[in-house]
Amino acid sequence: MDIMVASGVQLDHAWVGLGAEFGAALRDWSRQVLALVVEEADRHSAGMLLIAGGLFDRAYVLPATVD
């Protein structure tokens, strides 16, 4: 079985100090990148996609992300 590994995802990270608009853009971008990773895992017929290092930061994650 092939395993694809991704790390450093951290959905909904706060990006403190970068401004609300730029932080929102980075949060959107991180979701888009994760979607691309999932597509690539599917394209390569990976049997497993392992998210190492955490999918999100519990201190900042939005309820909709967890649901």
Secondary structure, 3 states (H helix, E strand, C coil): CCEEEEECCCECCCCCCCCHHHHHHHHHHHHHHHHHHHHHHHHCCCCEEEEECCCECCCCCCHHHHC
